[in-house]
Amino acid sequence: MGNRTTEIRVKYENILSPDINELVNMSAEYRDRCCKNKKHEDAKVFFCNDTQEIESLQSMACNMLKFFNKQKISKDFRWKAAIVSCGTLQVLQCKCERNRKEKVCTEVNTHNKEDTETGEHSKKKCNQEFCELKENISSLRSCWNKFAKIISRILMESYCILFLETE
């Protein structure tokens, strides 16, 4: 598990974390009051369950892929969310239950970023789908941060045990 854990941490820190931060910054460009006080009756909120961080991240990533074809959300934002979702699934070596969502990752990986909108982000009106995606992004980021801390703690404990054993 040690090598796999280290690999996940390195890929998260070097590849996913910058993309997640960029996605969070993109979502901040939309005014927060747009989504405040909105109750999403059928919104599926994901939490990072203790001891089940990988399953939580997988669920969040798969849920985010459902927004890929939502026209009310800017194309640039949807593509970045798909890149983060597919990257999460790839790093964790997980898949979604529905193959249809997996096809989004194939499309994201085979198309060039230049196929998306260029220049300015098109800022569409706030809507429930955007608010739900924004909440999902925030949850995904928090869960990754939690998972990264757990990984770091596990690796530190492993190094300490190895150090004590060699003395």
C-alpha positions in Angstrom: 0.0 0.0 0.0 2.9 2.3 0.7 4.0 2.7 -3.0 0.4 3.1 -4.2 -0.3 5.7 -1.4 2.8 7.7 -2.4 1.8 7.5 -6.1 -1.7 8.8 -5.3 -0.3 11.7 -3.2 2.2 12.7 -5.8 -0.4 12.7 -8.6 -2.8 14.6 -6.5 -0.3 17.3 -5.5 1.3 17.7 -8.9 -1.7 17.2 -11.3 -5.1 17.3 -9.6 -4.6 19.9 -7.0 -3.7 22.7 -9.5 -6.7 21.7 -11.6 -9.0 21.6 -8.6 -7.7 25.0 -7.5 -8.3 26.4 -11.0 -11.8 25.0 -11.0 -12.5 26.6 -7.6 -11.2 29.9 -8.8 -13.4 29.6 -11.9 -16.5 29.0 -9.8 -15.6 32.0 -7.6 -15.9 34.2 -10.7 -19.7 33.6 -10.4 -21.2 35.6 -7.6 -21.8 33.5 -4.5 -25.1 35.1 -3.7 -26.3 33.5 -6.9 -26.4 30.2 -5.2 -27.1 31.4 -1.6 -30.3 30.4 0.1 -31.3 28.1 -2.7 -32.7 24.8 -1.6 -32.0 22.0 -4.0 -34.8 19.5 -3.4 -33.3 16.9 -5.7 -29.6 17.9 -5.3 -27.4 15.0 -4.4 -24.9 16.3 -1.8 -21.9 14.2 -1.1 -19.9 14.1 2.1 -16.4 12.7 2.6 -17.1 9.7 4.8 -14.5 8.8 7.4 -12.6 5.7 6.4 -14.3 5.8 3.0 -12.5 8.7 1.4 -11.8 6.8 -1.9 -15.4 5.8 -2.3 -16.5 9.3 -1.5 -14.1 10.8 -4.1 -15.3 8.3 -6.7 -19.0 9.2 -6.0 -18.2 12.9 -6.2 -16.2 12.6 -9.4 -18.9 10.4 -11.1 -21.6 12.9 -10.0 -19.7 15.8 -11.5 -19.6 14.1 -14.9 -23.4 14.4 -15.2 -22.9 18.1 -15.7 -20.7 17.7 -18.8 -23.6 18.2 -21.3 -25.5 20.8 -19.3 -25.8 23.8 -21.7 -26.7 26.3 -19.0 -23.2 26.0 -17.5 -20.3 27.5 -19.5 -18.5 25.0 -21.7 -15.1 26.0 -20.3 -16.3 25.4 -16.7 -17.9 22.0 -17.7 -14.7 20.9 -19.4 -12.5 21.8 -16.4 -14.9 19.9 -14.1 -14.8 16.9 -16.4 -10.9 17.0 -16.4 -10.9 17.1 -12.6 -13.4 14.3 -12.4 -11.7 12.0 -14.9 -8.3 12.8 -13.3 -9.7 11.8 -9.9 -11.0 8.5 -11.3 -7.7 7.9 -13.0 -5.5 8.6 -10.0 -7.7 6.4 -7.8 -8.0 3.8 -10.5 -11.8 3.8 -10.1 -14.7 3.7 -12.5 -18.3 5.0 -12.5 -21.1 2.6 -12.2 -22.6 3.8 -15.5 -20.5 3.4 -18.6 -22.1 6.5 -20.1 -20.1 8.7 -17.7 -16.9 6.9 -18.6 -17.5 8.0 -22.2 -17.1 11.6 -21.0 -13.5 10.8 -19.9 -12.8 9.3 -23.2 -14.0 12.4 -24.9 -12.1 14.7 -22.5 -8.9 12.7 -23.0 -9.1 12.6 -26.8 -10.1 16.2 -27.5 -7.8 19.0 -27.3 -8.4 21.8 -24.8 -8.6 24.2 -27.7 -11.9 22.6 -28.7 -13.5 24.4 -25.8 -14.3 28.1 -25.6 -11.4 30.3 -26.1 -10.7 33.6 -24.3 -13.4 34.8 -21.9 -15.5 32.4 -19.9 -19.1 32.7 -21.0 -21.0 33.6 -17.8 -24.4 32.2 -18.0 -27.1 32.9 -15.6 -27.0 31.1 -12.3 -29.1 28.0 -12.1 -29.7 25.1 -9.9 -27.3 22.8 -11.9 -24.5 25.3 -11.6 -25.1 25.6 -7.9 -25.1 21.9 -7.4 -21.9 21.5 -9.5 -20.3 24.3 -7.4 -21.2 22.5 -4.2 -19.8 19.2 -5.6 -16.5 20.9 -6.5 -16.2 22.3 -3.0 -16.9 18.8 -1.4 -14.4 17.1 -3.8 -11.7 19.6 -2.9 -12.3 19.2 0.9 -12.3 15.4 0.6 -9.1 15.4 -1.4 -7.5 17.7 1.2 -8.6 15.3 3.9 -7.4 12.3 2.0 -4.0 14.0 1.4 -3.6 14.7 5.1 -4.4 11.0 5.9 -1.9 9.8 3.3 0.8 12.1 4.7 0.2 10.9 8.2 0.3 7.3 7.1 3.6 7.8 5.2 5.1 9.7 8.2 4.1 6.9 10.5 5.7 4.3 8.1 8.9 6.3 7.9 9.0 6.6 11.7 8.5 2.8 12.1 11.2 2.1 9.5 13.6 4.5 11.3 12.9 2.9 14.7 13.4 -0.6 13.3 16.8 0.3 11.8 18.2 1.6 15.1 
